[in-house]
Amino acid sequence: MRESDAPVQRTSDGSAAPPRLRFYLNLATLEDLPSWSEAPTGEPSSLAPALAQSGYHGVQSENPDEYRRYGLGAATLGRANTADEIIACARRWSQAGYDCGTMHIGWGFENDSKVAELAQVVVDASAQFGIPLYIETHRATITQDPWRTLQMIEKVPDVRLNGDFSHWYTGSEMVYGDFDNKLELLQPVLQRIFFIHARVGNSGAMQVPLADPSMDLAMQHYREMWTRSMSGFLQGARAGDYLIFAPELLCSSINYARRYRSSDGRWLEDGDRWLDALALLKVAHECFETARRLTPA
């Protein structure tokens, strides 16, 4: 987030805070968790302190107002398929005072000129209503594949993105071929990331528990994508700016979390999304420190 988008964050002595990383939890991560999950439960009045104690600075959901009352940051999200819908979201979210919003734009069947048109509306609405809007890299949207997203950036260079990279890592099978070369080609994307939806998967499944052995190589790749994104952020950051890292680990009922069949015939999730989300915060912190060391002052 740029300081022009929100009041400048300041330290205790009144000086502007240095560019930094902030952790938000997409609240869908807490939906339909298995009974044995270690996640905190309850109403926002009890959940908000537990989230803060776990290292979260804010939450993301369609309606995060309850959590804002208890001192957490509030980001929102939504889908828009037309210019009017984009503008309506921007107006509503700005009036609500949310920190920012991530957006699914279009259905992915738009031609290149329509993609650029919609992206420009997002950029203009963000400026008009004074709220950061980040187009999400997501299946079934205008950013459903890396190549189309690069073409969009070429036409609308001021666009800002929410990097939900699992959609590309799995959906575009990024490990099929020269992964490092693909990252070089994707630099225009990685330089425009202001929000990261932290979900990780392998080449065949877009959400996989971290304990799965297939994630050893995959996590190296996600670390590289996140570190490059954070470096791109830091290269243009000013005092008071921050990048949001938000775990978004979704439930099995919408075909994200994997399940296995137990001996008694029940279908159970194969991991604790709450614990994986906390582990991803640690990874993000390490990536940010790496990015800070590698980014010229």
C-alpha positions as CSV (number, residue, x, y, z in Angstrom):
1,M,0.0,0.0,0.0
2,R,1.3,3.4,-0.9
3,E,1.3,6.3,1.5
4,S,-0.8,8.3,-1.0
5,D,-3.5,5.7,-0.5
6,A,-3.8,5.9,3.3
7,P,-2.5,7.9,6.3
8,V,1.2,7.5,6.7
9,Q,2.1,5.0,9.4
10,R,4.4,6.5,12.0
11,T,6.7,5.2,14.7
12,S,6.5,6.2,18.4
13,D,8.8,9.2,17.8
14,G,6.5,10.6,15.1
15,S,8.7,9.6,12.1
16,A,7.2,7.8,9.1
17,A,7.5,4.0,9.5
18,P,9.9,2.3,7.1
19,P,8.4,0.1,4.3
20,R,7.2,-3.1,5.9
21,L,5.3,-6.4,5.7
22,R,1.9,-6.8,7.4
23,F,0.2,-10.1,8.0
24,Y,-3.6,-10.4,7.4
25,L,-5.6,-13.6,7.6
26,N,-8.2,-14.3,5.0
27,L,-11.0,-15.4,7.3
28,A,-12.1,-18.2,4.9
29,T,-9.0,-20.0,6.3
30,L,-11.0,-20.6,9.5
31,E,-14.1,-22.1,7.8
32,D,-14.9,-25.8,8.2
33,L,-11.7,-26.7,9.9
34,P,-11.5,-30.2,11.2
35,S,-12.4,-30.7,14.9
36,W,-8.8,-31.4,15.8
37,S,-7.5,-28.2,14.3
38,E,-5.5,-26.0,16.7
39,A,-7.2,-22.8,15.4
40,P,-8.9,-20.4,17.9
41,T,-12.6,-20.4,17.8
42,G,-15.4,-18.1,18.9
43,E,-16.8,-14.7,18.1
44,P,-14.7,-11.8,16.8
45,S,-14.4,-10.4,20.3
46,S,-12.3,-13.4,21.3
47,L,-10.9,-14.3,17.9
48,A,-9.4,-10.9,17.2
49,P,-7.1,-10.9,20.3
50,A,-6.1,-14.5,19.4
51,L,-5.2,-13.5,15.8
52,A,-3.2,-10.5,17.0
53,Q,-1.3,-12.7,19.5
54,S,-0.6,-15.1,16.6
55,G,1.1,-12.3,14.6
56,Y,-1.7,-11.0,12.4
57,H,-2.1,-7.3,11.9
58,G,-5.5,-7.6,10.2
59,V,-8.1,-9.7,8.5
60,Q,-9.6,-10.0,5.0
61,S,-13.2,-10.9,4.3
62,E,-16.3,-9.5,2.5
63,N,-17.3,-7.9,5.8
64,P,-14.4,-7.5,8.2
65,D,-16.1,-4.7,10.3
66,E,-16.4,-6.7,13.5
67,Y,-12.7,-7.3,13.6
68,R,-11.8,-3.7,13.0
69,R,-13.6,-2.8,16.2
70,Y,-11.0,-4.8,18.1
71,G,-8.0,-3.0,16.5
72,L,-7.2,-5.2,13.5
73,G,-6.7,-3.9,10.0
74,A,-9.6,-4.6,7.6
75,A,-9.2,-5.6,3.9
76,T,-12.0,-6.8,1.7
77,L,-12.5,-8.7,-1.6
78,G,-15.0,-9.2,-4.4
79,R,-15.7,-9.9,-8.0
80,A,-16.6,-7.4,-10.7
81,N,-17.3,-8.2,-14.4
82,T,-18.2,-4.7,-15.7
83,A,-16.9,-1.1,-15.3
84,D,-20.0,-0.2,-13.3
85,E,-19.5,-3.1,-10.9
86,I,-15.8,-2.1,-10.4
87,I,-16.8,1.4,-9.6
88,A,-19.6,0.3,-7.2
89,C,-17.1,-1.9,-5.3
90,A,-14.6,0.9,-5.1
91,R,-17.2,3.4,-3.8
92,R,-18.6,1.0,-1.3
93,W,-15.3,-0.1,0.1
94,S,-14.0,3.4,0.3
95,Q,-17.0,4.6,2.2
96,A,-16.6,1.7,4.6
97,G,-13.0,2.8,5.3
98,Y,-11.3,-0.5,4.4
99,D,-7.6,-0.7,4.0
100,C,-7.8,-2.1,0.5
101,G,-9.7,-4.6,-1.7
102,T,-8.6,-7.5,-3.9
103,M,-10.7,-8.2,-7.0
104,H,-11.5,-11.0,-9.4
105,I,-12.1,-9.2,-12.7
106,G,-14.0,-10.8,-15.6
107,W,-14.4,-14.4,-16.5
108,G,-11.3,-15.0,-18.6
109,F,-13.1,-14.9,-22.0
110,E,-12.5,-11.2,-22.6
111,N,-10.3,-10.2,-25.5
112,D,-7.1,-8.2,-25.0
113,S,-8.8,-4.8,-25.5
114,K,-11.5,-5.6,-23.0
115,V,-9.0,-6.8,-20.5
116,A,-7.1,-3.5,-20.8
117,E,-10.3,-1.6,-20.5
118,L,-11.3,-3.3,-17.3
119,A,-7.9,-3.0,-15.8
120,Q,-7.8,0.8,-16.5
121,V,-11.2,1.1,-14.8
122,V,-9.7,-0.5,-11.7
123,V,-6.7,1.9,-11.7
124,D,-9.0,4.9,-12.2
125,A,-11.5,3.8,-9.6
126,S,-8.7,3.3,-7.1
127,A,-7.5,6.8,-7.6
128,Q,-11.0,8.4,-7.7
129,F,-12.2,6.8,-4.4
130,G,-8.8,6.7,-2.6
131,I,-8.7,3.0,-1.9
132,P,-6.0,0.6,-3.1
133,L,-7.5,-2.0,-5.5
134,Y,-5.5,-5.1,-6.4
135,I,-6.4,-7.3,-9.3
136,E,-6.0,-10.9,-8.3
137,T,-4.1,-13.5,-10.3
138,H,-6.9,-16.1,-10.4
139,R,-8.4,-18.8,-12.6
140,A,-11.5,-17.8,-14.6
141,T,-10.6,-14.1,-14.6
142,I,-8.7,-11.7,-16.9
143,T,-5.4,-12.7,-15.2
144,Q,-6.0,-16.4,-15.5
145,D,-2.7,-17.0,-17.3
146,P,0.7,-15.3,-17.1
147,W,0.9,-14.3,-20.7
148,R,-2.4,-12.4,-20.8
149,T,-1.4,-10.7,-17.5
150,L,1.8,-9.5,-19.1
151,Q,-0.1,-8.1,-22.0
152,M,-2.4,-6.3,-19.6
153,I,0.5,-4.7,-17.8
154,E,2.0,-3.5,-21.0
155,K,-1.2,-1.7,-21.9
156,V,-2.0,-0.6,-18.3
157,P,1.4,-0.2,-16.5
158,D,-0.2,1.5,-13.4
159,V,-2.1,-1.6,-12.5
160,R,-1.5,-3.2,-9.1
161,L,-1.8,-6.9,-8.3
162,N,-2.7,-9.4,-5.6
163,G,-0.3,-12.3,-6.2
164,D,-2.3,-15.5,-5.7
165,F,0.4,-17.6,-7.4
166,S,-1.0,-21.0,-6.8
167,H,-3.4,-20.5,-9.6
168,W,-0.5,-20.1,-12.0
169,Y,1.9,-22.6,-10.4
170,T,-0.6,-25.4,-10.8
171,G,-3.0,-24.1,-13.5
172,S,-0.1,-23.1,-15.8
173,E,2.2,-25.8,-14.5
174,M,5.0,-23.4,-14.1
175,V,7.5,-26.2,-13.3
176,Y,7.0,-27.7,-16.8
177,G,9.9,-26.1,-18.5
178,D,12.5,-23.5,-17.3
179,F,11.1,-22.1,-14.1
180,D,13.9,-19.5,-13.7
181,N,13.3,-18.2,-17.2
182,K,9.6,-17.9,-16.5
183,L,10.4,-15.8,-13.4
184,E,12.5,-13.5,-15.5
185,L,9.7,-13.1,-18.0
186,L,7.3,-12.4,-15.1
187,Q,9.3,-9.5,-13.6
188,P,6.7,-6.9,-14.7
189,V,4.2,-8.9,-12.7
190,L,6.4,-9.3,-9.6
191,Q,7.2,-5.6,-9.6
192,R,3.5,-4.8,-9.2
193,I,2.6,-7.0,-6.2
194,F,1.1,-5.1,-3.3
195,F,-0.8,-8.0,-1.7
196,I,-0.1,-11.7,-1.6
197,H,-2.7,-14.5,-1.1
198,A,-0.6,-17.2,0.5
199,R,-1.7,-20.5,-0.8
200,V,0.8,-23.2,-1.9
201,G,0.5,-26.2,-4.0
202,N,2.4,-28.5,-6.2
203,S,2.3,-29.0,-10.0
204,G,-0.9,-31.1,-9.8
205,A,-2.9,-29.7,-6.8
206,M,-3.2,-26.0,-6.0
207,Q,-3.5,-26.4,-2.2
208,V,-1.3,-28.9,-0.4
209,P,-0.3,-29.2,3.3
210,L,3.3,-28.2,3.9
211,A,4.1,-31.6,5.4
212,D,3.6,-33.2,2.0
213,P,7.0,-34.3,0.6
214,S,6.1,-32.8,-2.8
215,M,6.2,-29.4,-1.2
216,D,9.9,-29.4,-0.6
217,L,10.7,-28.2,-4.2
218,A,7.4,-26.2,-4.5
219,M,8.2,-24.2,-1.4
220,Q,11.6,-23.2,-2.9
221,H,9.6,-21.9,-5.9
222,Y,7.1,-20.0,-3.8
223,R,9.9,-18.5,-1.7
224,E,11.5,-17.2,-4.9
225,M,8.2,-15.7,-6.2
226,W,7.4,-14.1,-2.9
227,T,11.0,-12.8,-2.4
228,R,11.0,-11.3,-5.9
229,S,7.6,-9.7,-5.3
230,M,8.8,-8.2,-2.0
231,S,12.0,-6.9,-3.6
232,G,9.9,-5.3,-6.4
233,F,7.7,-3.7,-3.7
234,L,10.8,-2.4,-1.8
235,Q,12.4,-0.9,-4.9
236,G,9.5,1.6,-5.2
237,A,8.4,1.8,-1.6
238,R,8.4,5.0,0.4
239,A,8.2,5.5,4.2
240,G,4.8,4.4,5.5
241,D,4.2,1.8,2.6
242,Y,3.4,-1.8,3.4
243,L,2.8,-5.0,1.6
244,I,0.1,-7.4,2.9
245,F,0.8,-11.1,3.1
246,A,-2.5,-12.9,3.7
247,P,-2.8,-16.7,4.0
248,E,-5.9,-17.9,2.2
249,L,-6.2,-21.7,2.7
250,L,-9.6,-22.7,1.7
251,C,-11.8,-25.6,2.8
252,S,-12.5,-29.0,1.1
253,S,-16.2,-28.3,0.5
254,I,-15.1,-25.9,-2.4
255,N,-12.4,-28.4,-3.6
256,Y,-9.3,-26.6,-2.2
257,A,-8.2,-28.5,0.9
258,R,-7.5,-32.2,0.0
259,R,-9.3,-35.0,1.8
260,Y,-8.7,-38.7,2.5
261,R,-11.0,-41.4,3.4
262,S,-10.6,-42.7,7.0
263,S,-11.0,-46.3,8.1
264,D,-14.5,-45.6,9.2
265,G,-15.5,-44.2,5.8
266,R,-15.4,-40.5,6.6
267,W,-13.7,-38.0,4.4
268,L,-11.2,-35.9,6.4
269,E,-8.9,-33.0,5.6
270,D,-5.3,-34.0,5.4
271,G,-3.8,-31.0,7.2
272,D,-4.5,-28.2,9.7
273,R,-4.8,-25.1,7.6
274,W,-4.4,-22.9,10.7
275,L,-1.0,-24.3,11.5
276,D,0.1,-24.1,7.8
277,A,-1.0,-20.5,7.7
278,L,1.2,-19.7,10.7
279,A,4.1,-21.5,9.1
280,L,3.6,-19.4,6.0
281,L,3.9,-16.2,8.1
282,K,7.4,-17.4,9.1
283,V,8.4,-18.1,5.5
284,A,7.1,-14.7,4.5
285,H,9.1,-12.9,7.2
286,E,12.3,-14.8,6.0
287,C,11.5,-13.8,2.4
288,F,11.0,-10.2,3.3
289,E,14.3,-10.1,5.2
290,T,16.0,-11.6,2.1
291,A,14.4,-9.1,-0.2
292,R,15.5,-6.3,2.1
293,R,19.1,-7.5,2.0
294,L,19.1,-7.9,-1.8
295,T,17.3,-4.6,-2.6
296,P,19.5,-1.6,-3.2
297,A,18.8,1.2,-0.7
